[in-house]
């Protein structure tokens, strides 16, 4: 069983949803956790703390490089640095290219792509200094294929995979690894909104969920945050030490079609 005792994990966008699920798996394996997200994080902190490790929270808006720098400085000051970086924060907007609001494009690129660059460049020196580190980017199946209406999201996630490959190569000779995980449909608030939008047109909610899955995901089942957390844990283990620069899809068969 993989133990992460003595390691500190920073998971962005982790006060709910996928990020919180990943944080649970890492904390259960013994890691100390730094959560990140807006608003009152007390419930999420208490939830993770029950695993017994040290837990902190930093409210950085990851669209702002200065706030990311402050978050990494906090990690160094309060936890001795970042051993495991999980870049998970993300937002979505759906519109045709010609109708896509410029400000939404900018914010999606900033949060879904540029934040990955900034948190990585700031965390890498400490990992190199310790001689060990894991950078795991939560990309998406949309980093490997396209979908209509999702120009910014697809562009950002493709960028994350390209960045992952470069960092994987630049760290290939040492004990720091960088990989991306590419989930298919996970029942997050972003996906629930798409189901609700279908239901608002008169489709039964259960049917709307089935139809969404059936369009892309042959398993007809959602990927769960726990699935993703266990894959993150594997990539942190010795067994995952030679997985480098990979884009690992976990998508219920989406890309097998």
SULPEZI-V467210 format. One record per pair of residues at least 12 apart in sequence whose C-alpha atoms are under 10 Angstrom apart, sorted by the first residue. I is the first residue (numbers start at 0). J is the second residue. D is the distance in whole Angstrom. If there is no record, write none. Layout:
# SULPEZI-V467210
{{I;J;D} {I;J;D}}
This chain:
# SULPEZI-V467210
{{0;28;8} {0;232;10} {0;233;10} {0;236;9} {1;25;10} {1;28;7} {1;29;9} {1;232;7} {1;233;8} {1;235;8} {1;236;6} {1;237;8} {1;238;9} {2;25;9} {2;26;10} {2;27;9} {2;28;5} {2;29;6} {2;30;8} {2;232;9} {2;235;9} {2;236;8} {3;25;7} {3;26;8} {3;27;9} {3;28;6} {3;29;5} {3;30;5} {3;31;8} {3;82;10} {3;83;10} {3;232;9} {3;235;8} {3;236;9} {4;25;10} {4;26;9} {4;27;10} {4;28;7} {4;29;4} {4;30;5} {4;31;8} {4;52;9} {5;29;7} {5;30;6} {5;31;7} {5;52;9} {5;78;10} {5;82;9} {6;25;10} {6;26;10} {6;28;10} {6;29;8} {6;30;5} {6;31;6} {6;32;9} {6;78;9} {6;79;9} {6;80;9} {6;81;8} {6;82;6} {6;83;7} {6;131;10} {6;132;9} {7;25;9} {7;26;9} {7;29;9} {7;30;6} {7;31;5} {7;32;6} {7;33;7} {7;52;10} {7;53;9} {7;54;9} {7;74;8} {7;75;10} {7;78;7} {7;79;8} {7;80;7} {7;81;6} {7;82;5} {7;83;6} {7;84;9} {7;132;10} {8;22;8} {8;25;8} {8;26;9} {8;30;6} {8;31;6} {8;32;5} {8;33;6} {8;34;9} {8;54;10} {8;74;9} {8;78;10} {8;80;9} {8;81;6} {8;82;6} {8;83;4} {8;84;6} {8;85;7} {8;132;10} {8;133;9} {8;134;10} {9;22;9} {9;30;10} {9;31;9} {9;32;6} {9;33;5} {9;34;6} {9;35;8} {9;55;9} {9;56;9} {9;57;10} {9;70;9} {9;71;9} {9;74;8} {9;80;9} {9;81;6} {9;82;8} {9;83;6} {9;84;5} {9;85;6} {9;86;8} {9;87;10} {9;118;10} {9;122;10} {9;134;10} {10;22;7} {10;25;10} {10;32;8} {10;33;6} {10;34;6} {10;35;6} {10;36;9} {10;56;10} {10;81;10} {10;83;8} {10;84;6} {10;85;5} {10;86;6} {10;87;7} {10;88;8} {10;135;9} {10;136;10} {11;33;8} {11;34;7} {11;35;5} {11;36;7} {11;56;10} {11;57;9} {11;58;10} {11;59;9} {11;60;10} {11;61;8} {11;67;10} {11;84;8} {11;85;6} {11;86;5} {11;87;5} {11;88;5} {11;89;9} {11;114;9} {11;115;10} {11;118;9} {11;137;10} {12;34;7} {12;35;5} {12;36;5} {12;37;8} {12;58;9} {12;59;9} {12;60;9} {12;61;9} {12;85;9} {12;86;8} {12;87;6} {12;88;4} {12;89;7} {12;90;10} {13;33;9} {13;34;5} {13;35;5} {13;36;6} {13;37;10} {13;40;9} {13;43;8} {13;44;10} {13;56;9} {13;85;9} {13;86;10} {13;87;8} {13;88;8} {14;34;6} {14;35;6} {14;36;6} {14;37;8} {14;38;9} {14;39;9} {14;40;6} {14;41;9} {14;42;8} {14;43;5} {14;44;8} {14;46;10} {14;47;10} {14;56;9} {14;58;10} {15;34;10} {15;35;10} {15;36;8} {15;40;9} {15;42;10} {15;43;7} {15;187;9} {15;188;10} {16;185;9} {16;186;9} {16;187;6} {16;188;8} {16;223;9} {16;224;7} {17;87;8} {17;88;9} {17;137;9} {17;185;8} {17;186;9} {17;187;7} {17;223;8} {17;224;5} {17;225;8} {17;226;10} {17;227;8} {17;228;8} {18;34;8} {18;35;9} {18;36;10} {18;85;8} {18;86;9} {18;87;6} {18;88;8} {18;137;9} {18;224;7} {18;225;10} {18;227;9} {18;228;9} {19;34;8} {19;35;10} {19;43;7} {19;44;10} {19;46;9} {19;47;8} {19;87;10} {19;224;8} {19;225;9} {19;228;9} {20;47;10} {20;223;8} {20;224;5} {20;225;6} {20;226;9} {20;227;8} {20;228;6} {20;229;10} {21;85;9} {21;87;9} {21;223;10} {21;224;6} {21;225;6} {21;226;9} {21;227;7} {21;228;4} {21;229;8} {21;230;9} {21;231;7} {21;232;9} {22;34;8} {22;43;10} {22;46;10} {22;47;7} {22;85;9} {22;224;10} {22;225;9} {22;228;7} {22;231;10} {23;43;10} {23;46;8} {23;47;6} {23;48;9} {23;49;10} {23;50;8} {23;224;9} {23;225;8} {23;228;8} {23;229;10} {24;47;9} {24;50;10} {24;224;9} {24;225;7} {24;226;10} {24;227;9} {24;228;5} {24;229;7} {24;230;10} {24;231;9} {24;232;7} {25;47;10} {25;50;10} {25;83;10} {25;228;7} {25;229;8} {25;231;8} {25;232;7} {25;235;9} {26;47;7} {26;48;8} {26;49;9} {26;50;6} {26;51;8} {26;52;7} {26;53;9} {26;54;9} {27;47;9} {27;48;10} {27;49;9} {27;50;6} {27;51;8} {27;52;9} {28;50;9} {28;52;10} {28;232;8} {29;50;8} {29;51;8} {29;52;7} {29;53;10} {30;50;9} {30;51;9} {30;52;7} {30;53;8} {30;54;9} {30;82;9} {30;83;9} {31;47;9} {31;48;9} {31;50;10} {31;51;9} {31;52;5} {31;53;5} {31;54;6} {31;55;8} {31;78;8} {31;81;10} {31;82;10} {31;83;10} {32;44;9} {32;47;8} {32;48;9} {32;52;8} {32;53;6} {32;54;5} {32;55;6} {32;56;8} {32;74;10} {32;78;9} {32;81;10} {32;83;9} {33;47;10} {33;53;8} {33;54;6} {33;55;5} {33;56;5} {33;57;7} {33;70;9} {33;71;10} {33;73;9} {33;74;7} {33;77;10} {33;78;9} {33;81;9} {33;84;10} {34;47;9} {34;54;8} {34;55;6} {34;56;5} {34;57;6} {34;58;8} {34;59;10} {35;55;9} {35;56;6} {35;57;5} {35;58;5} {35;59;7} {35;60;9} {35;61;9} {35;70;9} {35;87;10} {35;88;9} {36;56;8} {36;57;7} {36;58;5} {36;59;7} {36;60;7} {36;61;9} {36;88;8} {37;56;10} {37;57;9} {37;58;5} {37;59;8} {37;60;7} {38;58;8} {39;56;10} {39;58;9} {40;55;10} {40;56;7} {40;57;9} {40;58;9} {41;55;10} {41;56;9} {43;56;9} {44;56;7} {53;78;9} {54;78;9} {55;73;9} {55;74;9} {55;77;9} {55;78;9} {56;70;9} {56;73;9} {56;74;10} {57;69;9} {57;70;6} {57;71;9} {57;73;8} {57;74;9} {58;70;8} {59;71;10} {60;88;10} {60;110;9} {60;114;9} {61;88;8} {61;89;9} {61;109;8} {61;110;6} {61;111;9} {61;113;9} {61;114;6} {61;115;9} {61;117;9} {61;118;9} {62;88;10} {62;89;10} {62;105;9} {62;106;7} {62;107;9} {62;108;9} {62;109;5} {62;110;5} {62;111;9} {62;112;9} {62;113;8} {62;114;6} {62;115;10} {62;117;10} {63;109;8} {63;110;8} {63;113;9} {63;114;8} {63;117;9} {64;109;9} {64;113;8} {64;114;7} {64;116;10} {64;117;6} {64;118;8} {64;121;10} {65;117;9} {67;114;8} {67;115;10} {67;117;7} {67;118;6} {67;121;8} {68;117;8} {68;118;7} {68;120;10} {68;121;7} {68;122;9} {70;118;9} {70;121;10} {71;117;10} {71;118;7} {71;119;10} {71;121;7} {71;122;7} {71;125;10} {72;121;9} {72;122;9} {74;122;9} {75;122;9} {75;125;8} {79;125;9} {80;122;8} {80;124;10} {80;125;6} {80;126;8} {80;129;9} {81;121;10} {81;122;6} {81;123;9} {81;124;10} {81;125;7} {81;126;7} {81;129;10} {81;132;8} {81;133;9} {81;134;10} {82;122;8} {82;123;9} {82;125;8} {82;126;6} {82;127;10} {82;129;8} {82;130;10} {82;131;7} {82;132;5} {82;133;6} {82;134;8} {82;175;9} {82;235;10} {83;122;9} {83;126;9} {83;131;9} {83;132;6} {83;133;5} {83;134;6} {83;135;8} {83;175;10} {83;176;10} {83;231;10} {83;235;8} {84;115;10} {84;118;8} {84;119;8} {84;122;8} {84;123;9} {84;126;10} {84;132;8} {84;133;6} {84;134;5} {84;135;6} {84;136;8} {84;177;9} {85;115;9} {85;118;9} {85;119;9} {85;133;8} {85;134;6} {85;135;5} {85;136;6} {85;137;7} {85;177;10} {85;178;10} {85;179;10} {85;231;8} {86;110;10} {86;111;9} {86;112;9} {86;114;8} {86;115;6} {86;116;9} {86;118;8} {86;119;8} {86;134;8} {86;135;6} {86;136;5} {86;137;6} {86;138;9} {86;159;10} {86;179;9} {87;110;10} {87;111;8} {87;114;10} {87;115;9} {87;135;9} {87;136;6} {87;137;5} {87;138;8} {87;180;10} {88;110;7} {88;111;7} {88;112;9} {88;114;8} {88;115;9} {88;136;10} {88;137;8} {88;138;10} {89;106;10} {89;107;7} {89;108;9} {89;109;9} {89;110;6} {89;111;5} {89;112;9} {89;114;9} {89;137;9} {89;138;9} {89;152;9} {89;155;10} {89;156;10} {89;189;10} {90;103;9} {90;106;8} {90;107;6} {90;108;9} {90;109;10} {90;110;7} {90;111;7} {90;151;10} {90;152;8} {90;189;8} {91;103;9} {91;104;9} {91;106;9} {91;107;7} {91;110;10} {91;111;9} {91;149;8} {91;150;10} {91;151;8} {91;152;6} {91;153;10} {91;189;7} {91;190;10} {92;104;8} {92;106;10} {92;107;8} {92;148;8} {92;149;7} {92;150;9} {92;151;8} {92;152;7} {92;189;9} {93;147;8} {93;148;5} {93;149;5} {93;150;8} {93;151;9} {93;152;9} {93;193;10} {94;147;8} {94;148;5} {94;149;7} {94;150;8} {94;151;9} {95;147;7} {95;148;5} {95;149;7} {95;150;8} {96;147;9} {96;148;7} {96;149;8} {96;150;6} {96;151;9} {97;148;10} {98;148;9} {99;148;8} {99;149;9} {99;150;8} {99;151;9} {101;151;10} {103;151;8} {104;149;10} {104;150;8} {104;151;5} {104;152;8} {104;154;10} {104;155;10} {105;151;8} {106;151;9} {107;150;10} {107;151;6} {107;152;7} {107;153;10} {107;154;9} {107;155;7} {107;156;10} {108;151;7} {108;152;8} {108;153;10} {108;154;8} {108;155;6} {108;156;9} {108;158;9} {109;155;9} {110;155;9} {111;137;9} {111;138;8} {111;151;9} {111;152;7} {111;153;10} {111;154;10} {111;155;6} {111;156;7} {111;158;9} {111;159;8} {112;136;10} {112;138;9} {112;151;10} {112;152;9} {112;154;9} {112;155;5} {112;156;7} {112;157;9} {112;158;7} {112;159;6} {112;160;10} {112;162;9} {113;155;9} {113;158;9} {113;159;9} {114;159;10} {115;134;10} {115;135;10} {115;136;7} {115;137;10} {115;158;10} {115;159;7} {115;162;8} {115;163;9} {116;159;8} {116;162;8} {116;163;9} {116;166;10} {118;134;10} {119;134;7} {119;135;10} {119;136;10} {119;162;10} {119;163;10} {119;166;9} {119;177;9} {120;166;9} {122;134;9} {123;166;10} {123;170;9} {123;175;8} {126;174;9} {126;175;7} {126;176;10} {127;170;9} {127;173;8} {127;174;8} {127;175;7} {129;174;9} {129;175;10} {130;173;7} {130;174;6} {130;175;7} {131;173;8} {131;174;5} {131;175;5} {131;176;8} {132;170;10} {132;173;9} {132;174;6} {132;175;4} {132;176;6} {132;177;9} {132;235;8} {133;174;8} {133;175;6} {133;176;5} {133;177;6} {133;178;8} {133;231;9} {133;234;8} {133;235;6} {133;236;9} {133;240;9} {134;163;9} {134;166;9} {134;167;9} {134;175;8} {134;176;6} {134;177;5} {134;178;6} {134;179;8} {134;231;10} {134;234;9} {134;235;9} {134;243;10} {134;244;10} {135;163;8} {135;176;8} {135;177;6} {135;178;5} {135;179;6} {135;180;7} {135;230;10} {135;231;7} {135;234;8} {135;235;9} {135;244;10} {135;245;10} {135;246;10} {136;156;10} {136;159;7} {136;160;8} {136;162;10} {136;163;7} {136;177;8} {136;178;6} {136;179;5} {136;180;6} {136;181;9} {136;231;9} {136;246;9} {137;156;9} {137;159;9} {137;160;9} {137;178;9} {137;179;6} {137;180;5} {137;181;6} {137;182;8} {137;227;9} {137;231;9} {137;246;9} {137;247;10} {138;152;10} {138;153;10} {138;155;9} {138;156;5} {138;157;8} {138;158;9} {138;159;6} {138;160;7} {138;163;10} {138;178;10} {138;179;6} {138;180;6} {138;181;5} {138;182;7} {138;183;10} {138;246;8} {138;247;9} {138;248;9} {139;152;9} {139;153;8} {139;155;10} {139;156;6} {139;157;9} {139;159;9} {139;160;9} {139;179;9} {139;180;7} {139;181;4} {139;182;5} {139;183;6} {139;184;9} {139;246;9} {139;247;9} {139;248;8} {139;249;9} {139;250;9} {140;153;9} {140;156;8} {140;157;9} {140;180;9} {140;181;5} {140;182;6} {140;183;5} {140;184;9} {140;246;9} {140;247;9} {140;248;6} {140;249;8} {140;250;7} {140;253;8} {140;254;8} {141;153;5} {141;154;8} {141;155;9} {141;156;6} {141;157;7} {141;181;8} {141;182;9} {141;183;8} {142;154;7} {142;155;8} {142;156;4} {142;157;4} {142;158;7} {142;159;7} {142;160;6} {142;161;9} {142;179;10} {142;180;10} {142;181;7} {142;182;10} {142;246;9} {142;248;10} {143;156;8} {143;157;6} {143;160;8} {143;181;8} {143;246;8} {143;248;9} {143;254;8} {144;156;10} {144;157;8} {144;253;10} {144;254;8} {145;157;9} {156;179;10} {156;181;9} {159;178;10} {159;179;8} {159;246;10} {160;178;8} {160;179;6} {160;180;9} {160;181;9} {160;244;8} {160;245;8} {160;246;6} {160;247;10} {161;179;10} {161;244;9} {161;245;10} {161;246;9} {162;177;9} {162;178;10} {162;179;9} {162;244;9} {163;176;10} {163;177;6} {163;178;6} {163;179;6} {163;243;9} {163;244;5} {163;245;7} {163;246;8} {164;177;8} {164;178;8} {164;179;9} {164;243;8} {164;244;4} {164;245;7} {164;246;8} {165;177;9} {165;243;10} {165;244;7} {166;178;9} {166;243;9} {166;244;7} {167;179;10} {167;242;9} {167;243;5} {167;244;4} {167;245;8} {168;243;8} {168;244;7} {169;244;10} {170;243;9} {170;244;9} {171;241;9} {171;242;10} {171;243;7} {171;244;9} {173;240;10} {174;240;8} {174;241;9} {175;235;10} {175;240;8} {175;241;10} {175;243;9} {176;234;9} {176;235;9} {176;239;9} {176;240;7} {176;241;8} {176;242;7} {176;243;6} {176;244;8} {176;245;10} {177;234;9} {177;240;10} {177;242;8} {177;243;6} {177;244;6} {177;245;8} {177;246;10} {178;231;9} {178;234;8} {178;242;7} {178;243;6} {178;244;5} {178;245;5} {178;246;6} {178;247;8} {179;231;9} {179;234;10} {179;243;9} {179;244;7} {179;245;6} {179;246;5} {179;247;6} {179;248;9} {180;227;8} {180;230;8} {180;231;8} {180;234;10} {180;245;8} {180;246;6} {180;247;5} {180;248;6} {180;249;7} {180;250;10} {181;227;9} {181;245;10} {181;246;6} {181;247;6} {181;248;4} {181;249;6} {181;250;7} {182;221;10} {182;222;7} {182;223;9} {182;224;10} {182;226;10} {182;227;8} {182;247;8} {182;248;6} {182;249;5} {182;250;5} {182;251;9} {182;253;10} {183;212;9} {183;215;8} {183;216;7} {183;220;10} {183;221;8} {183;222;7} {183;223;10} {183;248;8} {183;249;6} {183;250;4} {183;251;7} {183;252;9} {183;253;7} {183;254;9} {184;211;9} {184;212;7} {184;215;8} {184;216;7} {184;219;10} {184;220;8} {184;221;6} {184;222;6} {184;223;9} {184;249;9} {184;250;7} {184;251;8} {184;253;9} {185;212;10} {185;220;9} {185;221;5} {185;222;5} {185;223;6} {185;224;7} {185;226;10} {185;227;10} {185;250;9} {186;208;10} {186;220;10} {186;221;6} {186;222;8} {186;223;7} {186;224;9} {187;221;10} {187;223;9} {187;224;9} {190;208;9} {190;211;9} {191;208;8} {193;207;9} {193;208;9} {193;211;8} {194;206;9} {194;207;6} {194;208;6} {194;209;9} {194;210;9} {194;211;7} {194;212;10} {195;207;8} {195;208;9} {197;210;9} {197;211;9} {208;220;10} {208;221;10} {212;251;9} {212;253;10} {213;253;10} {214;253;9} {215;250;9} {215;251;9} {215;252;8} {215;253;6} {215;254;9} {215;256;9} {216;250;7} {216;251;5} {216;252;6} {216;253;5} {216;254;9} {216;255;10} {216;256;9} {217;250;9} {217;251;6} {217;252;6} {217;253;6} {217;254;10} {217;255;9} {217;256;9} {218;250;9} {218;251;5} {218;252;6} {218;253;8} {219;251;7} {219;252;9} {220;250;9} {220;251;7} {221;250;8} {221;251;8} {222;249;7} {222;250;7} {222;251;7} {223;249;10} {226;249;8} {227;249;8} {230;247;9} {230;249;9}}
